[in-house]
Amino acid sequence: MARKSKSLIVDDSVFQQRARRLAKLLKVDERQFVREQGGLLARAVAIYTPPYATFPDSKKKTIGTKKDFDEGRGSIVKDMLLNFRITDQSYIDHIYDITGTTKNIRRTLRNRKGKQYLVDVDRLNLGSVNEAVQWHNSRRRKSDGRAMHRGKAGGNDPKIGRWKNRDIMWVSQDIFNKAKKQLIKNVGISKAGPAKAALQLGAKGSIPKPVKIHLGRVKASGRMAQTSKGPYAIIRASASRSPGLAHVQHLMPMIMRDRLIKAVKRLRYMKRQTVKRAGFKN
C-alpha cells in the first residue's frame, strides 16, 4: 500500500505474496485474483476507518450506515465544545477594543461595579467562520482527528475567582453554528480515500452518499503493477485530508489476516465453480 509520507503506511507485502501463492496453488488467474483481493482489502480499510457507531466486525460489508455517520457528526460537536467558548460577540469585541489583540490575552479588567477579574483567553474570534474552522482543525490529534484538549473546557480557578480557559477560542453562537455546519460536511471524507482505491481496483459494493461526495476531493488510487515477484495491487490513500486513516494503522494486521481467511474461502468457491462448469461433481 502507500509508502511513507502523509499516507496510510502499511506493509502488505506478506498479504500480497500469500494472495499470489494461493492463486498459483489453485491455478486461477493470478493477476485477476490479486486485483480482486487488493480491492477488497482497500474496502475493508474503509469499513474500519472512523466514523462508526460501534466497532466493525469481520462480517460487516457496508462502508458506513446512517448511525455511523450520525456518530461522526456528534463527535464533531463534542470536540467543538472543547475547542470553543460561546459568548456574545459584543463582549468579544469589547475585550478586543480594550486589549488590541486577539491572541494570548491575560489581562485584569474591572466590571461595572469596579470589581476586578482576570480575562484569560487564547484566541478571540472577531466574526470569521474560516478562522474558527482552522482553529478547530489545528486542535485535532493526528492519530485519530479528535480534539486534543489538554484539560477541562473550563474550571473555576480559586486564585482569580473566574472561569479559566486554555486552548479555547471565544466565538459567538452564530460563528459556532456556521463553523459546525462547515465541519460536519467533512464527515465521511476519511473513508473516501480507501473507498476510492477499492473502486479503481474493481471492488464491488455500494458507496454511501457521505463517502461518495468526497471521492473527488481525496488523494487516493488503486492500480495494478507487475513486479519481479508477480502482479501487485498498489493502494494509496493520503491522510492529509483524512485524519481518520491514521486510526486504522494499528488495525491493519487484523484486517489483512481476516482478508486472507476470506481469500481462501473465495478460492475454494472459485475452484468448485470450475469443477461444476467442467461437468464434474465435487
N, C-alpha and C positions, 0 to 999 in steps of 0.2 A: 504494500500500500504506500501511502505518502511517506517520503523521507523527511529528514529533519527540516525545520523551518516553522512557520506558523501553521502547521498542518497536523492532522491526526497522525501520530507516529506509531506505526505498527510493523512488527517484523512478522510477516505472514509467509515467509519462505518455506517454513516447515509445512504449513497448511497447503500451499500450492504444490509442494513436492509430493505430498501424500495424495492429493487430488489426481495428479498425473499418474502416480503409481496405481491408484485404484482403477483409473481409466484403462491403463495398459493391461492390468490383471484380468479385467472382464471384457477386454477387447471392444471397447466402444470408442467413438470419435473423441480423441484426446482433447483437441482444441475446443470442440463444442462443449465438452463436459467441464473443462476448466473455466471457460467463459460463463457457463451457467452457474457454476459454484461461486465464482467471483462476484457475479451479480447478486446472488442470494446472500453472500457474506456482507456485501455493502448494504443490502436491505435490512439485514439483521442489525447492523450497526445503527441504522436509522431508527429501528424499533427501540433499541436500548438507549438512544440519545434522549435526554430530557426535552420537553416535559412529559411526565406520566403521573397519573393519579396513584397508581400502585406499581411496584417494581415489576417489569415484564417477566414472564416465564418463557420457557423454550417453545411453548405451544402457541404463543401469540403470533398472529400473522399480520395484523393491521399495524401500520406505522404510527397511528395515533387515533384516539377516539375523542368524542366531544368532552368527556370527563378529563382526559389527559390535557387537552388544550385549555380547558377551564382552570385546571390546576396551575398551568403556566401563567395564565392571566392573574390568578390570585397571588401567585408568588411575586409577581412584579409589584403589585400593590403593597404587599407586606414589606418588600425591600424599600419601596419608595417612602414608606412611613418611617423607616430607619434613617434614610438619607435626607429627608426634608422635614422642616418645621413649618406648618401652615399658620400664617398670621396675616393681619391686614396689610395691604400694600401701602397704605398711608403711613403705617408705623415703620415699615421697611424704608420708605423714602425719608422719613424723619430721622432715622438712625444715620442714613447716608448723608443727609444735609448737615448733620452735626459733626460727623467724623470725616467726611470727604473721601471715604474709601468703601469698597465692598468686600475686602478680604482681611481676615485675621484681626477682627475688631475686639479689643479688650479695653473697654472704657467705663469709668464710673460716671453715671448720669444722675440727675435728680428728677423725681416725678413732680406733679403739680403741687403736691404738699411739701415739697422740699426734701423728701426722704431720698437718701442715696441708694442706688442699686447698680449692680455691675452688668454691663452688656458684654456677653462673651459669644461671639459669632465667628464661624469660619468663613462664611460666604453669604452675601446678600444678593438676592435676585431682583433686579430693577424692572422686571417685566419681560424677560426673554425666555421663550419656550426652549429654543435651541440650547441656551446655556444650561437650563435645568436638565435637559436630556443628556448633555455632555457630562454634567456633574454626576448624574446617576450612573452613567456608564463607567466613569472613572473610579467609582466606588465599588465596582464589582470584582469579585475574586476571579482570577484567571482559570482556576481549577474547575469551576462549575458555573460561573456567571452570576452567582448570588451576591447579595450585599456583603461587604467585608467590614461592616461597622465593628469597631474595636470595643465598644461598650454599650451602655444603655442609650436609648434615644433621648433620654433626659433624666436628670436626677437632681434631687434637692441638695445643694451644697451648703452645709451649715455655716461655712466661713463667709459666704456672701449673701445668704438668705434668699437666693434666687435660683431659678432653674438654670442649670449649666449645660450647655450643648457643645459637643465635639463632633467634628466631621459631619456637620449638618449645614444644609443651605436653607435659609429662610425664604419662603416663597408665598405668594398669595394663593388662595383657593383656585382662582381662575388659571394661573400658571400651572399649578399642580394637576388640575384636571386635563389641561391640554397636553402636558408632558406625558401623563398617564396614557392618554389616547394614542399618542405617537409611539410610545414604548410597547404598548400592547399589540400594535400592528406587527411587531417583530416576532411574536410567538409562533414557533414552528420553523424559524429560519435555521436553527441548529440541525434539525432533522433533514433539511433540504439538501445539504451537501452530500451525505452518503446516499440519499434517495436519488439524486441526480446521477451519481455514478452508477447506481444499480440500474437505472433506466437505460443508460448508454451501453451497458453490458447485456441488455436484453431481458433483465429480470421482470417477471410478470407480477401483477398485483396492483391494486389501486393506490393512488397517492391522495391523501386527504387534502381538502382545499387550503387549510392553514399552512401546509407544507408546499403545495403546488404553486401558490402565488409567489413563493420566494425562489423557485428554481432558477429563474433568470438573474437573480441577484448574487448567488453564491459562486465561489470559485471551486469547482469540483469537476472531475472527469472519471470515466471508466473506459478503458480500452485494452485491447489485446496486443501483446508483443511476443516475438519469437526469440527465445534465448538459446544458449548452447545446451541448456538442460531441457528445453521444450517450451511449449506455449505458456505464457504468463499473463495473468489478468492484473493490470495496473489500475489501482484505485487511489484517487487523490481527492482529499476534501480539506479545504483550508479552514482553519479555526479563527481566522482574523475577524470574521463577522458572525461566527458560530461558536460562542464560548462553551456551549453545552457539549461540544465534541470532546473537550478535554476530560469531561466526566467519564467518558467511555473508555479512556485509555487503560485503566486498570481492569476493565471487564473483558478486554479482548481475548485473553487466553480461554475464558469460559465460552465466549461467543464462537471462537474458532473450533473449540472442542465439540460444541453442540452441532456446528455446521458439518463437521466431519462425520459425526454419527448419522446425521440425516443424509449425507452424501452416500454413505454405504447403503442405506435403505433405498435411495434413489437408484443406485446402480443395480441392485438386486431386482428392483421393479423393471428397469430397462432390460435386463437380461431375460426375465420371464416373458416380457412382451416380444422379444426377439425370437424366443423359442416358440411362442404361440403363432407368430407370423410364419414361421418355418413349417408349421403344421404338426409340431410335436406337443405332447402334453408333459407338463412338469409336475 
